[in-house]
Structure formats: structure tokens, C-alpha cells
Amino acid sequence: MNTQGHGMVCLPQPSPALAGQLEAFRPGGFAPPAALVCEARTILPAYTRALSPLPAPELTRRVEEFAEMLNAGVVNPLPGVALHLRCVALVTACAAVPALAWSEASVRQALVAFTFFPSAAQLVALLETQCGVVRATQGRLRLMVAEADRRMARAQAQELRWAQWEQRHAQHPVYNPVDNVDCMQNQT
């Protein structure tokens, strides 16, 4: 298979500190260090791109290459017209399969896994399993970034409320009887 375009997706790996934080991350818990949130924001777009589907022309080309290789390795190779029809069905079935799944490793795994030419559902299932760990990592990264955004929004809202409160009450000092009593006792 060709490795141009969306080919072999090279994902940035989280640092050991971020990987550990992602493994233990629970929304609503303690806030992760700002440096880890910054790293998560930096690598999240690459994970999102890798999990997005291929454009239709690229997908068609990939499916045809994949099917030709798979057809050469199965017991019941399909003749030309049947292979073409199967490719059309596979393009439709694989429309939502992430770009990450279309790799040399997927071809090797398919050649080992299938003795006979697989159905579209079997091929989609095999390709989707290639994305499991990346989907989990992307989900945790999204949670961490969203939680950090919520924390920042809450802090900004609290600052705004304090500023508004101070504006309203700056003209009218708060009466504190304890301070007034202490002040009176000290004057005598």
C-alpha cells in the first residue's frame, strides 16, 4: 500500500507524565498540571485527524489496493468483475473507518486473519480494532482539555462576579459591628 497522503499516520506519543495522567484522569478530580494540559492541547489535533475518515477518492484508492492484496492472499480469489463489485461495497461500508486504520499492519493482519475473502462487515471490524487504543487516548485527551476549559471558564466567571460585587458595594462599606466595637474600645 502506498504511504502518501493519509497513509502511515505518525501520531505524537504522549510524554510519560501525560500518559500516566491520562490513565488516571477523572473529570472533576484534581486539576492536572498546566504543562500537561498544554501538551494534551498540542497533540489532540493529530489524534483527531488520524481518527477522521479518508476523503472519498483516497478511500476508493485505498480499498482497491487493500482488496487486490487481500484477493491475492485468500483461498477463493474473486475474478475481476466480482472484485470490482466487492470494492464498491467495501468503499460504502468503510466510509467512516478512520484514516489511521489504512496501514501496512492492517493489510498484514487481514492476510493472516482471513482464509476466504471477507465480507464488508468483517473487514470493517478488523480495521476498527486497529483504532481502539488511539480512540481511547483521544477520548481521554478530549476529556482533559474540556475539563481544563471548564475550570478556566468557572474561574473567569468567579472573577467577574467578584468584580461586579466589589463595584456594587464599593460605595457602601459593609458594616461590621465587631470592628466598630474594637475601634470604640481602643479610643478610650
N, C-alpha and C positions, 0 to 999 in steps of 0.2 A: 504494500500500500504506500501511496505517496505521503510524504510528511510535510507538504507545503500547506499554506493557509491555516485552517483549523486543525491540522494534523496533530502530531505529537504535542499535546498540551503540556507545557512545563510549568507546573504550579510552584509558587514560592512556598517553602515549608515554614511553618511557624517556628519561632525560636523555642528552645526547651522550656523557657519560662512561660511563654504564651501557651504552648501545648499543655503544660501542667495546669495552667489557669483555665483553659477551655475544658479540660477533663473534669475539673471540679466546679465549674461555673454553675451557679444557680441564680436566676433573676431574683432581685430583691435582697440578695445577700450583701456581703461586704463589697464595696466598690474595688475593682481591680486597679492596680497602679496605672497612672495616666500613660506611661510609656507603653504598656501592653495594649491599652485601648488604641493608642496611636498606631501600633503595629497591626492590630486587627483591622483598623480602618484602611490601612495601606494594602493589605493582602486580600481583603474581601472582594474587590472588583475582579481580580484574577479568578477567584473561585466561582464567582457569578458568571463570568464569561465562559469558563470551562463547562459549566452546567447548563448553558443555554444551547438550544438545538442549532444544528447547522443550517445555513441558507439552503433553499430547495435545490439549486443547481449543484452545489457542493455535496449535498446529501445524496443526490442521484448518482453522482460520480463515485462516491464512497461505497454506496450499496452495490453498484455494478462491480467494482473492484473486489469487494468483500465476497459477493456471490460467485464470481469467477474463481476465486481462490478456494472457496468452500466447495464449489462444484467439482473442482479437480481432486479434492480430498475425500469425497464420500463414495459409498458403495454404489449408489444409484444416481450417477450424474444425469442432470437434466439436459435434453437436447436444446438447441438454440432458441426456438420459439418459446418453449416451456420455461427456459431460464429467463428470457426477457419478461415473460408474464409474471414470473415469481419476483423478479426485480421490481416491477411496477407495484406489486402488492407489498413488498418489503419497504419501498420508499414511503408508501402511505402509512404502514404500521410503525415505521421508525421516525416519523416526523418530529416526535417530541423527545427522542433519545438525545441526551447531551453530547456535545462535541467531544467531550473527554473520552467517551466510550469507543470512538473510532480509532483504535490504535493497533499496532502490531501485536500487542499482547492479546487483544480481543480476537484477532484472527487465529493466533496460535491456540487459544483456549477453545474457540469454535471447532477448529480442526481436530482437536483431541476429544471434545465433548460429543460431537455428532458423527455417528456412523452413517446415517442417512441424511439427506438434505432436510434441514429443519423447517418447521412451519414458521410463519411470521411471529407468532406468539412466543415460540421457543427462542428465536433469535433475539427478540426484544428483551426477554427475561435475562438471557445471558449478557447482553450489552448493559442492561440496567444494573446488574450485580457489579459491574466494573466501577460503578459510580458511588457505591454505598458509603465508603469512608469519606470521600470528598463531599458528598451530600451532608453527612453528619458534621464534618468540620465547618462547612459553610453555614449550616444552621446554627451552630454554636457561635461562630463569628458574628452572624447577624444578631443573635440574642445579646451578645456582649456589647456591640455597637449601639443597638437600640436601647439597652438599659443605660448606657452611658449618656445617650442623648436625653432620655427621660430624666436622669439625675440632674443634668445640666439645665434642662427646662424648668424643673422644680426649683432649683437653686436661684435661677434668674427670676422666676415668679415670686419667690420669697423675698428677694432683694427689692423687687418692685413694690410689693406690699409694704415692706418696712419703710421704703422711701415715701410712699403715699401716706402712711400713718404718721411719719415724722412731719410731713408737710401740714397735715391737718391739725396736729397737736402742738406744733412749734409756737403758735400764737397763744395758746392756753397751757401754761405749765401745769403739770399734773400735781395736784395737792397731795402731799404725803404728810399725814399728821405726825408720824414718828419723827421726821426731820424737823418739823416745826417745834415739837416739844423739846427735842435736843437743843435746838437753837435758842429757845427761851431759857432753858436751864443754864446754858453756858454764859448768858448775858448777865446773870445776877451774881 
